Amino acid sequence: MKPRALVLCANGSEEMETIITVDMLRRGGVDVTLAQLQPGLVTGSRGVRWEADAVLNEGMQADALVLPGGLGGVEAFLDSPLVHRLVKAHAKAGAWVCAICAAPLVLQACGLLEDVEAFTSHPAVEERFAPHLRARYSQERVVLSERILTSRAPGTTFEFAAAILGLLQGEGVVETVRRNVLYLP
């Protein structure tokens, strides 16, 4: 059975962090559902528009839950009780919970950063983390702690997506995808 990933998006989600992640995971054989908060076209943080595979609902489950950044999209995630319930449910079920850019703010709101050894985010939102969490803040481009994976910004998206793919499919698949897209870190 193929591993499954659920990638969330909303108006204001960062295009690169959303689409590159979906693309890399699909190239690696992961069954990906791109789920949006509201029906209709999504308008990303830079004005690119797309339609997701589905509208997010309570019954969605996956082996990895992925939250892209883009401040507008992250604010929508923060305002959504459904997103909070799904983030907590995935963490409780032992899924990988992955967030990039400003999206680790959602992990903070859901209490998932309390037990990690380290995490990262876009530097512009570092001050929005609670002081006791900032003591564990890392400048690394991608940080894995427990079952929480975080990353910094659009420029780290290939590394972020490769890390998720590695967790779900192993390093052999990651290397194949890297070669095929000419992403050579």
DODO-479074 format. One record per residue (C-alpha): residue number from 1; residue in three letters; x, y, z. Coordinates in steps of 0.02 Angstrom, whole numbers, plus 50000, padded with zeros to 5 digits. Example, Ala and Ser with C-alpha at 12.3 -4.5 7.8 and 13.67 -1.06 7.14 Angstrom:
2
 num residuo     x     y     z
   1     ALA 50615 49775 50390
   2     SER 50684 49947 50357
//
This chain:
185
 num residuo     x     y     z
   1     MET 50000 50000 50000
   2     LYS 50066 50172 49952
   3     PRO 50101 50294 50092
   4     ARG 49979 50438 50099
   5     ALA 50010 50624 50123
   6     LEU 49882 50759 50156
   7     VAL 49943 50932 50104
   8     LEU 49835 51077 50160
   9     CYS 49814 51241 50069
  10     ALA 49712 51400 50083
  11     ASN 49708 51571 50005
  12     GLY 49877 51647 50042
  13     SER 49972 51481 50047
  14     GLU 50148 51494 49976
  15     GLU 50147 51423 49800
  16     MET 50321 51344 49799
  17     GLU 50300 51264 49969
  18     THR 50132 51190 49917
  19     ILE 50160 51135 49737
  20     ILE 50342 51079 49745
  21     THR 50302 50972 49897
  22     VAL 50152 50891 49812
  23     ASP 50252 50864 49653
  24     MET 50404 50786 49739
  25     LEU 50296 50670 49843
  26     ARG 50194 50612 49693
  27     ARG 50354 50582 49593
  28     GLY 50409 50472 49737
  29     GLY 50254 50364 49732
  30     VAL 50161 50442 49878
  31     ASP 49971 50453 49866
  32     VAL 49948 50640 49894
  33     THR 49786 50733 49927
  34     LEU 49798 50922 49912
  35     ALA 49655 50985 50020
  36     GLN 49594 51163 50026
  37     LEU 49495 51245 50165
  38     GLN 49358 51317 50053
  39     PRO 49285 51263 49885
  40     GLY 49342 51353 49727
  41     LEU 49510 51409 49664
  42     VAL 49648 51444 49789
  43     THR 49747 51604 49765
  44     GLY 49923 51585 49831
  45     SER 50029 51716 49916
  46     ARG 50101 51774 49748
  47     GLY 49937 51773 49653
  48     VAL 49954 51602 49571
  49     ARG 49787 51511 49566
  50     TRP 49753 51325 49575
  51     GLU 49618 51202 49619
  52     ALA 49653 51071 49751
  53     ASP 49602 50888 49744
  54     ALA 49472 50904 49881
  55     VAL 49397 51016 50013
  56     LEU 49467 50974 50185
  57     ASN 49354 50868 50293
  58     GLU 49357 50785 50463
  59     GLY 49381 50609 50395
  60     MET 49544 50641 50302
  61     GLN 49690 50537 50366
  62     ALA 49867 50513 50304
  63     ASP 50038 50451 50353
  64     ALA 50103 50629 50339
  65     LEU 50010 50793 50362
  66     VAL 50095 50940 50276
  67     LEU 50064 51125 50312
  68     PRO 50143 51246 50187
  69     GLY 50180 51424 50237
  70     GLY 50127 51587 50164
  71     LEU 50065 51701 50302
  72     GLY 49889 51719 50232
  73     GLY 49866 51532 50221
  74     VAL 49943 51504 50393
  75     GLU 49825 51633 50469
  76     ALA 49680 51537 50389
  77     PHE 49747 51375 50465
  78     LEU 49763 51460 50635
  79     ASP 49582 51519 50624
  80     SER 49516 51347 50575
  81     PRO 49457 51231 50715
  82     LEU 49453 51091 50584
  83     VAL 49638 51114 50546
  84     HIS 49679 51111 50732
  85     ARG 49579 50950 50757
  86     LEU 49662 50866 50607
  87     VAL 49838 50919 50660
  88     LYS 49810 50850 50835
  89     ALA 49727 50691 50770
  90     HIS 49870 50655 50650
  91     ALA 49998 50683 50788
  92     LYS 49903 50571 50907
  93     ALA 49893 50435 50773
  94     GLY 50082 50439 50750
  95     ALA 50082 50523 50579
  96     TRP 50225 50635 50525
  97     VAL 50172 50816 50549
  98     CYS 50269 50932 50434
  99     ALA 50266 51122 50427
 100     ILE 50369 51249 50330
 101     CYS 50394 51437 50337
 102     ALA 50262 51517 50451
 103     ALA 50163 51355 50470
 104     PRO 50255 51297 50627
 105     LEU 50147 51430 50713
 106     VAL 50003 51308 50688
 107     LEU 50104 51172 50774
 108     GLN 50131 51291 50920
 109     ALA 49945 51329 50929
 110     CYS 49907 51142 50934
 111     GLY 50036 51110 51070
 112     LEU 50147 51002 50961
 113     LEU 50308 51099 50990
 114     GLU 50306 51071 51179
 115     ASP 50403 50908 51171
 116     VAL 50518 50933 51022
 117     GLU 50704 50954 51046
 118     ALA 50716 51080 50904
 119     PHE 50613 51162 50767
 120     THR 50629 51300 50640
 121     SER 50523 51420 50539
 122     HIS 50540 51573 50429
 123     PRO 50646 51700 50525
 124     ALA 50509 51831 50506
 125     VAL 50395 51737 50627
 126     GLU 50525 51680 50754
 127     GLU 50468 51810 50881
 128     ARG 50289 51741 50874
 129     PHE 50343 51583 50964
 130     ALA 50328 51575 51153
 131     PRO 50490 51617 51244
 132     HIS 50511 51440 51312
 133     LEU 50498 51373 51134
 134     ARG 50620 51499 51061
 135     ALA 50754 51418 51168
 136     ARG 50737 51267 51050
 137     TYR 50730 51370 50891
 138     SER 50854 51313 50759
 139     GLN 50931 51403 50611
 140     GLU 50947 51237 50517
 141     ARG 50857 51226 50349
 142     VAL 50759 51068 50394
 143     VAL 50735 51002 50570
 144     LEU 50666 50832 50620
 145     SER 50623 50806 50803
 146     GLU 50514 50661 50858
 147     ARG 50381 50649 50721
 148     ILE 50383 50837 50686
 149     LEU 50473 50902 50531
 150     THR 50496 51090 50508
 151     SER 50582 51197 50378
 152     ARG 50621 51379 50342
 153     ALA 50556 51455 50180
 154     PRO 50522 51436 49993
 155     GLY 50709 51414 49964
 156     THR 50712 51259 50074
 157     THR 50561 51176 49994
 158     PHE 50656 51045 49894
 159     GLU 50748 50992 50052
 160     PHE 50585 50991 50151
 161     ALA 50495 50886 50020
 162     ALA 50643 50767 50005
 163     ALA 50643 50744 50194
 164     ILE 50457 50702 50195
 165     LEU 50482 50583 50049
 166     GLY 50626 50500 50143
 167     LEU 50517 50473 50295
 168     LEU 50379 50395 50190
 169     GLN 50476 50301 50056
 170     GLY 50659 50289 50107
 171     GLU 50818 50368 50044
 172     GLY 50828 50261 49886
 173     VAL 50668 50339 49820
 174     VAL 50728 50512 49871
 175     GLU 50889 50487 49772
 176     THR 50792 50430 49618
 177     VAL 50677 50581 49626
 178     ARG 50824 50698 49654
 179     ARG 50913 50630 49500
 180     ASN 50755 50640 49395
 181     VAL 50722 50823 49436
 182     LEU 50908 50869 49438
 183     TYR 50896 50924 49620
 184     LEU 51070 50887 49683
 185     PRO 51096 50956 49858
//
